[in-house]
Amino acid sequence: MRFVTQLPYATKEEEHVAIPMSDGVELSARIWRPTSSDSEPVPAVLEYIPYRKRDLSAVRDSIHHPYIAGHGYACVRVDIRGTGESEGVLTDEYLEQEQSDAEEVLAWLAAQPWCDGSTGMMGISWGAFAALQVAARQPPSLRGIVIASFTDDRHADDMHYMGGALLSDNLAEAGTMFAYGTCPPDPAIVGDRWRTMWHERMEHTRPWVLEWLRHQRRDDYWRHASVCEDYTAVRCPVLASSGWADGYSNAVTRLLGNLDVPRKGLIGPWSHKFPHLGEPGPAIGYLQEVVRWWDHWLKGVDNGVMDGPMLRTWMQDSVPPSTSYEERPGRWVGEPTWPSPHIQEVMHPLAPHRIGPPVKNGAPLADIGTDRPEAAEPVTVQSPLSVGQFAGKWASYNAPPDLPYDQREEDGGSLVFDSDPLTERLEILGSPTVELDLTISEPVGMVAARLSDVSPDGSGTRVSYGILNLTRLGGTDTPEPVEPGRRYRAKVQLNGVGQAFPPGHRIRLSLSTSYWPMAWPPPKPTLLSVYAHASTLSLPVRPTDEPDEMPASPFGEPEGAPPITSTQLSPREERWEVKRDLVGYNAELEIVKDRGMVRIDDIALDVGLRAEERYRSVAEDFTSVSGESAWTMRFHRDDWDVRVETRTRLSSDEDEFFVDATLDGYEGDRRVFSRTWNERVPRDLL
C-alpha cells in the first residue's frame, strides 16, 4: 500500500467528541475534517461500529478516515452505545435503539457548522450492516452509502442459519461480541466514571448466543433490519463490495438485482477485508473509488463514477488447494447489469457418480446412462462427523489461514459426482444450484453440497458450497419434520462465485449429510438417498467469448493515510489445528488468534486480545459435538491494568442445546466481577 502524506485538504483531528442522544446518553466520536471546514462546510461521512475507535480499530481507522477527510470530508467514527467510550450497554446486534441512535447522530452531524448538511455512511461488516439498515429508514440528510462485506438477510445469509442450518460462526461471533461488549472505557477519556460504566456493561450483558438460539426459524426478530424484506425502502445511491473468500459473497448481486437506485457492485478475491487491504490479493485502490463516489453523490461532481459496468468482479483462475493465498490469479470482468445478459444458466443432469453434459435449448436430458436399469436406483451416503474438518471458516479473515483445504479427504465421506475432463475453459459467475430428488432416514437432516475444481493429479479445490436443513424445504419460517422414506425435491443454492475451470480439469459435486464444524449436525446420523437420474446441477456460465468490458487494470494502487504507530510488545500467535485421537476416537479443531500485547504509541496504551475456538466430537456420536469460544481482552497503562475473560460453550443432545458461559472482570490479578450462565434452549427441528 502507498501511504499518502500530501492530500488536497489540510485536516485536523478531534479525538473525543460527545454526541448527545435524546435519552441523555452520550456517544463518543472521533472526527477528522478539513481545517477549512470551520468557514467552508463539507459533507460528513459516518462509520458506526462497536469495535473501539480509541484502541482496537485505531490503526485501521487511521488509514482511511484521514485519507477521505483530506479529500474534503468530515469523517466521523462513532462507537455504538455501550462500546468504547460511548455510554450505555450493548446487548445485541442491530436493535431498534442502535438504529435510532444512528439517525440522531446523522441529524447532529448535519446540524454542525462545519457540515454542509449532507451525510453519507460507510463501513465493513457491522458498519456496512448499519449503513444499509439506516439507509432503509431514509434519514433526510443521508445522500449515499458505501458498504463492504454485508448482508440484506440477517437469518439465512449471515453467520447464523445458512439454509436453515445452525452455523458454528453463530457461536464464534456471539463469543466475539460477548467480549467486546464487556470491555471498559478508557479512563483517559471518561475519567473516574470508567469503573461504573464497565460494571454496568458486565451487569447487564448476557451471552449473545442465547438470544440467537431462541430464534432458530425466520421470525420477526430476523426480519427486523433485514433489508430484503423491502428493497424499496432504500432510496439513496449504494456502492457495495465483498470478496469471493468472504461469507458475505452473495449480497452484492442481490442488491444490484433488487434495488431501484443508482448502484454499483464490486467483488474481488478477498476475505473479510476492505478492498484496499484485500487478502488474498490483488488489493485495489478502493479509497480512490470511495472518494469518487462521495464527490459525485455528496458534492455533485460530474466525474463519471456511474459510467461503465454495474458489476466489476474478479474472475478467479484455477489454483491448487491451500488454506491461504497471497494472491489469487485471474482478471477483472464487468457486467452491464445484474442479472447479466452474459450469464447463461446451464443445467447438467446427474447420473450415479457422474455429472452429465449440459442440456441445451430445452432439449431432453442428455443420454449419460439414465436409461440403464441401475440408474433408477438411488445412490446413498451417511457421512461421518469428520466431513467438514477441512472446510475452513464461514467468513474467512485469512488470519490464521482459514480457507478450505484439499477436498479429497472430505469427499471420502461424501456422495461424489464428477464431470468428464473439460475439453475447453469454462467460466462461471453467479450462484450454482443443485436440485435433488431425495429421501432421508430421519425426521431431521441436512445436506451440504460442495462444488470443486479437480485437477488431473486428483487434488480438489473447493469453489463454492451450500447447506440446506431439509426441515426447511417449505421455508425457513415454517419448518416441518421430514417423513423418512418419502421422496422430496430439494434445491440447494451455493454461494456466488466467479471461477474458471481449465481444460483437463473436472467439475465435482459432493454431497454430505454432515459438515461439522461449519454447521451443527442433526440430532442423529441420517442416510441420504439421491435419485440421480432426476437430479441436476445448474451452473451460471459466462461464455469465454464474452467481452470483459473492463481494462486489464481498472483500479489504482491501494493507498491510504499513514497509520498511527504501534509497538508489538509480545509475539502474535495463530493456529488452526485438526487433532484426532484414534484410541478414544476424539476429534478436535482448535483455532487460536492472539494479537499479543500491542502498544498504541500516541496514547501509551497496551492492548491484548486472544481468541480461542474449539470444536469437538467423539466417533460418530452426533450428540457429542460441542463448540467453545474463549476470549481474553487486556488494557494496561501505568497503574491501570484491567482484563475481561469470557467463555461460551455450546453442546446438545437430541432435544436441547446447552449453553454454559462465564464472564470475569479483573483489575490487576484481583477478580472484581464474575457471572456464570447454565441454560437450555429446545432444538427446533435443527
N, C-alpha and C positions, 0 to 999 in steps of 0.2 A: 504494500500500500504506500502511496505517495502522501506524505504529510505536508499540508499546505499552510504556510505561515502568512502569506500575503493575500488578503481577501478584499473584496470591493469595499466593505464597510469595517471601520474600527468598531470593536464591541466592548461591552463591559458585562460583568457577571455579578448578580445578586445571589449570594449563597443561600439565604433563607428568607423567604417572604411568606408571611402568614396570610392565607386566603380564608376569609370568614364564610361559614355556611349559615343558613337560616336558622338552624337549631343551636347555634352557638359554638359548634365545633370548628376548629381551625385546621386547615390542611396546609402542609408545608410544601413550598415550591422553590425551585432553583430556576433562575431566569438569566438567559444570555440575550442581549439585544444590542442593536447599534447605539453607539453613544449619541448619534444624531437624532435618535428617536424621541429624545426629550422635547425637541422642537419640530421634528418631522415624523409623525406617527407611522408605524409599519404594521402589517398583518402579524397576528400571533399564531404560533403553531404549538399545540399541546401534545405531550406524551404523558400518559396517565396510567401508572402501573404500581404494583406493591413491592417492588424489588429494591427499595432503599437507595435513593439517589445519592446519599452522602457517602456511602461506602461500597456496598456490593455491586451496584451498577455504575459507580462513579467513573471508572476508566472508560467503559464503553460509551457512556453519555458524553464524555469529554471529546470523543472523536467526531460525533455527528451534530450535536447541538450547537457548539461554537461555529462549526463549518456553515451550517444553514443560517445562523444568525449573521455571520459575516457576509451573507448574500442579501441582507436587508430584511430580516425577520426577527421577531421576538420569540425565542424558543423557550418553552416553559415545561419543565419536568416536575410533575406533581406526584408525591407519594399518596396512594389511595388511603382513605380513612383507616386508621388502625395500623399503619405500617410506617417505618422510618420515623420521621419527626412529626407526622400527622397525628392529631389526636383521635381518640375513639378506639374501636375494636373491629377487626376484620374477621368475620365468622364464616364466610363462604364466598364463592365467586359469582360475579355478575348479578348481584342483588339490585333490587329497585333503588335502595339507598345509594349504592355506588353510582348508578347512572344519573340519579337526580343530583348527586354531588357534582358530577361531571358537567351537567347543564349549568349549574351555578358557577362553576369555575369558568366556563366559556363566557357566561354573561359578565363575570367580573373582569376577565381579560378584555372583552370588547369595550368595556367602560373605562379602561385605564387611559390616561392622557397620552401614553406612548404607543397606544394601539389605534389603528385607523378604523376599528370596528369590524374587521374581517378576521375570521379564525379558521384554522384547519386542525385536524388531528392526525397523528401518525403513530406507528408503533409496530412491534413484532410480538406475536403470541398474545399474551394478555392485553398488551397495548393495542394490538390490532383488533382483538375482540371488542375492546372498549370503544374504539373509534367507530367500528361498524355498527355496534349496538346503539351508540349515541346518535349516529347519523340517522338511524331509523326513527329517532324521536324528533328529528327535524328542529334542532335549536336554531334560532333565527340568524345567528352570526356565522354558522358553520358553512363554509363555501367549498369544502372538499376534504377528502381523506386519502392517506397513503398507508396501506396495510400490508403486512408480511406475515406468513405462517399463521393462519387463522381458520375458522370455520363459520359457516352460517347455520350449522345444525349441531347444537350442543349435545344431543343424545347419540346420534348414530355416526357422526363423523368428527368425534372428538376423542379424547383418551378414555372415554367412559365405556360405551357399549357399542362396539363395532358390529354391525349386523345383528344387534340384539344380544351379543355375547360380551361378557364382562372382561375387559382388558386389564392386564396387570398394571399398566400405566395409570389406571384409576387409583390403585393403591400408592404407586410411586409419587404421583402428583399430589395426592392428598397428604402424603408424608412431607413433601416439599413445603406445602403451604402451612401445615401444622407447625413447622419450624419457623418459617419466615414470619408468620403472623404472631409469634410469641416472643420475638426479639425486642430488646429495649431501644428507646430512642437515645440519641447521644446527649449526655449532659451538657456538652459544649454548646448545644443549641437550645435545649429546653430547660436547662438549669436543674435545680433541685427537684423539679417535678418528675424527673426521669423514672424514679423508683415507683412512684404512684402510677404513672402511665404504664410501666412494664407489668406491674402486678394486676392492673385492670385487664390487660391483654391476656395474661395467663389465666386469670379467674374466669373469664367469660368465653374462653376458647374450648371447643370440643374437637376430637379427631374428625377431620373433614370427611373421611371415608364413610362415616356413619350416615350422614345425610345422603350421600351419593348412592349408598347401598339401599336406602329406603325408597329409591325411585328407580327400580330395575326395568320398568317399562316406560315408554314415552308418555309423559303426562304433562300437566301444566307447569310443573317445576322446570322441565327441559324446554317446553315451548316458550317460556319467558326468555326473551333476549335471543331466541333463535330466529335470525332474520329470514330464513327460508319460509317461515310462516306467512310472511307478507313482504315480498321483494319490493312492492310499490311504495313501501314506507321510506325507502332510501331515495332521496331527491337531490343529492349532491354528487359531483364527479368523484370517481373511485379509481385509484391506481393500486392494483392488487398484485402481490407476488408470493411465490413459495418455491419449494425445491422438490425434485423427484425423490430425494432421500428422506424427506420430511414426512411425518404422519399427516400433515395438512396439505397433501398434494392435489386434493380434489376440489377445494372450494373456489379456486381462481376461475376455473372454467364454468362452474355453476353460476358464479356472479356474472360472468360475461354473457352467459346464455339467458339469464333471467332478469337482470337489471334493465331499466329503461332510462338510463342516464349516461352521460359521457363516461366511458370506462376504457381502461387498458389493463392487459394482463401480462405478467412476466413470470416464467417458470424456468429455473436453472437446474443444475445437477445437485443443488445444495441440500444440506441437512437443515436443522432448525436454527438458521443463522440469517442475519441481514445479508442481502446480496453483495454488499461491498466487503463483507467479512466471510463470504461464502466458502464453505468446505463441504464436500470436495469442490475443487475449483473447476473452471475458472471463476474467480470472483470478478465483479464488474464495477464500473464507475456508477454505482447506484445513487450516491448522493447527488451527483450531477443531474441524474434523471429526476430526482425528487425536487431539486431546486427549479428545474424547468417546469415541473408540474405546478409548483406553488407560484412561480412567476406568471404562468398563464391564468390559473384559476383564482389566485388571491390578488394579483396585481393587474390582470388584464393584458399582459404582454402577448402579442401575436407572434409566438415563437415556433409554431408548427408542431407542438407537443402531441396533438391528436392525429398528425399525419402518420401514414404507414400502417402496418398490420395491427389489428386489435390485440392479438396474442403473439408475443415473442417467446419462443421456448427453445430449450436445448435438446436436440436430438442426440441421444447418447449412443455411442458406438459400443460394440461388444467388448467386455473386459473379463478377465479371469475372476473367479470368486475371491473376495477379500473382505475383511471386517472394516477396512478403512482405505480410502483413496485420497491421495493428494490432489489429483486431477482426474476428471472423467473426460476421455476423448469424445469428440463429437463436433457438432456445428449448430449455429443458430438458424432456426427456420421461423417464418412468420405465417400467420393465418389471418385472412382479411376480416373474418367474423367468427363467432362461435355460437352454435356448431359450425364447423368449417365445411365449405363446399368441396374441399380437397379430400376429406376423410370418407372412406367407404367402409361400411360395416360388412365384413366378410365372415360368413358362417362356415365353420368346419364341423362336419358330423364326426361323432366319436364311434369307435368300434372297440372291442376288447383290447385294451392296452395300446390303442393307436388313435392318432389324430388324422382324420382323412383330409384329402384335398378339398379346396373350398367349393362351396355351392355358389354358382354364378347365375345371375339374372333369373332367379326364382326357379331354376331347374330342380328336379327331384334330387334327393341325396345321392352323392356320387357312390359308385359301387366300390366299397372298401371292404367287402366281405360281410355286409349286413344281411345278405341273402343266405348265409350259411346257417344251419340249424343252431349251432352253438352261439350265434350272435344274439339270439333271443334270450339266452340265459344271462342273468346278472353277473357282474364281476363284483367282488366283495372285498372289504377291508375292515379291520378293527384295530385301530392304531394304538401303539404303546404310548405311554406318557413321555417317552424320550423324544418323540417327534415335536420339534419346536425349540429344542435347546440351542440350535444354531440359527434361530430366527432373527436375532438382533432386537433392537428396540423398536417400539411402535413409532416413536418420533426420534430419529437419530440426531444426536448432538455432535457426533464424530469425536467425542472425547468422554470416556475412553472409547477406543474403536468399538462400534456398536451396530455395524451393518451385518446383514445375513452372510453366513459363510457357505462353503460348498454344500450344495443341496443333496449330494448323493446319500449321506447318512440319513437325512430326513426322509428321502424317498424310499429307504428300506422299510419304513413303516407306513407307506402310503400306497394308494392306488395310482398307478402311473400310466399316462397316455403320451406316446411320442409321435411326432410327425416323422415323415421321411426326411432325409437330409435335404436342406434347401438347395435349389439349383441357382437361385439368384437372391440378391439382397432384398430383405423385407423390412419395412419400417412401419411401426405402429405409433399412433398418437391419440391418446384418449384412454377410456376405461374398458378393458376387456370384460366380457361377461361369459359365464358358464351357466348353461341351462341343463339341469339334471332331471332325469326320471329315476326316482329312487324309492327305497324303503329303508327304515331303520328298525332296530330290535327293541328300542326303549322309548318311553313317552317323551323323554328329554334327550336331545342330541344336537350335535353341531357338525358342520363340515367346513374345513379350511381348504381353500383352493389356491394353489401356487402356480405361477407361470414362470418358467425358467428358460434360459438360453443355455443349451447343452452343446459344448464344444466337441470336436472329434476325439479328444482324449477322454471324454466321459464326464468331465467336471461340469457342474451346473451352477450358474449364477442366477439367483432369484431376481426376476424382473418386476413382478408385481404379485399381489396376493389379495384375497378377500376372505371374510369369515361370515358365516350365517348360522345363527341359532335357529334350528328348524322349528322350534315352537313359535317363531315369529313369522311364519310363512304368510299369515294373514295380516301382518302389520306389527310393528314394534309396540304399538299401544294396546293391542288386543291379543296377547299370546294365548295359545291353546296347546294342550298336550298332543303329541303326535300319536296316531294309532299305529302300534307296531304291526309291521307286515303290509300295511296299506301303501299303495303307490301314490307318490306325490310328485308334482312339478315344483322344482326349486330353482330360483335364479340367484346366482351369486355374482355380485358386481365386484370386480377387482379394482384396486386403486389405479388412478390415472397415471400414465407414464408416456414418455417419448423414448422409444428404443428401436435400435436397428439390429437385425439378425443377419449375419453374413452368410454367404454361400458355404455349404458344407456343414453348417450347424443344424441342430434340431430344435424344435419348439417342444417343450414338455409341460403338460398339465398334470399336477399332482394333487390328489385329494386325500385328506386325512380326517379322522374323527376326533382328534385332539390336536392342540397346538400350544402346549404348555412350555414355558410360562407366558407366552404372548397373550393367551386367552385362558381364563379359568375353565377347567374341563367340566363336562356334565357330571351329574351325581354318580353315574355308573358307566363302565365301558359300553360302547354301542357298536353293533355290527351294521355297517352301511353297505347296501346292495344297490348298485348302479346299473340300470339298463342302458348300456352304452349306445345301442342302435337307435335309441330315442332321445339321446343327449347330444348337446352341441357346445362348441367353443366359438365365440364370436370375437373377432379382432378388429379394432379400428385402424384400418390400413391407410397409410398415407403413401400413395404411389410415388415411386422414386423419381419419376419423370416430372413431378410437380415442381414448379419454381419455388425456391426458398423464400423469395420476396424480401430478402434482407441482405445487406452486405455481409461479407465474411466476418468483419469485426465491427459490429454496430455500436459497441459501448466503449467508453474511455477506460483508462486505467483506474482502478479503485483509488480513491483519495478521501482524505478527511483532515480534520484538525489534529495537531499533535496531541497525543493523550497525556493526561496528567501522569506524573511519575509515581511508581510504586516500587517497593523493595521486597523481594522474596526472602523471608526470614527462615523458613523451614521448607524441606522438599515437598513437592507435589507427589501424589500417588494416584495411579489409575490402574484398575484391574478389571478384567472380565474373564472369569474362570468357570469352566464347567467341570464338576467333580462327580465321580461315580465310585461307589463302594460296592464291589462285586461279592462281598461277604454278606452284608446286611441289606444289599440292594437299595441303598440310599443314593439319591441323586441330588445335586445342588448346583444352582447357578449363583455365583457371587459377583456382585458389581460394586466397585469402590471408586468413588470420585472425591479426592481430597485435594483442595487447593493449597494446603499448607498454610502457614501464617504469612500474611502479606501486610506490609506497612503502606498505608496511603500517606505518602510523604508530606503533602501540604497540610494535612490536619493531624499528623503524628498519631494516627490510629492504626492499631494492629488488628487485623480481622482474620479469623479462621473459619473454614467451612469444610466439614467432612460428611459425606453422604454414603450410606451403605445400603444395598438391597440384597436380599437372599430369597431364593425361591427353591423350595424343597419338595421332594416326593419320595415315596417308598414303593419300589417294584411297580405293579400295576394297580395299586390301591388308589382309586380316584378320590377317596375321602382323606388321603394322607397329605394332599398338597397344602402348602402354606406359603405365604409371602410375608416379607418383613422389610420395613423401611425405617432406618435409624439415621438421625441427623444430630450433629453437634455444631453449634454456632457460637463463636467466641469473639469478644470485643475487649480490647485492652489499650489503655492509655494511662501512663503514670500509675496512680494507685487505684484506678478504676479497672476492674477485671471481672467481667461477667460472662456467663455462658448459658446456653439453653441446650438441653438434651431431650430429644423426642424419640419415641419408638412406637411403631404401629405394626401389629401382627394380625394378619388375616388368615383364617383357616375355615374349614367347613366340614359338615357331614352331609348326608344325602338330603337333609331337610333345612338346614340353617347355615348361615355364616356366623363366625365368631370373631369379634374384634376385641383385641387386648392391646391397650395403649397406655403409655406413660408420658408424662411431661414433668421435667425437673428444671428448676432455675437455680443458678449458683452465683454467689458473689465470692470471688476467690475460690477457696475449697469448701466454703460453707453453703450447704443447700438451704435455700430460703423459700423454695416453693416446690411442692410435689403433689401430683394427682395421678390417679390410676383409673382406667375405664375397663370394664369387662362386660361387653354387651353382645346380644344376639339379634340377628336380623333374618327373618324367614327367606328362603330361596323362592323366587317367583318364576318357576319354570326356567331355571338358569343352571 
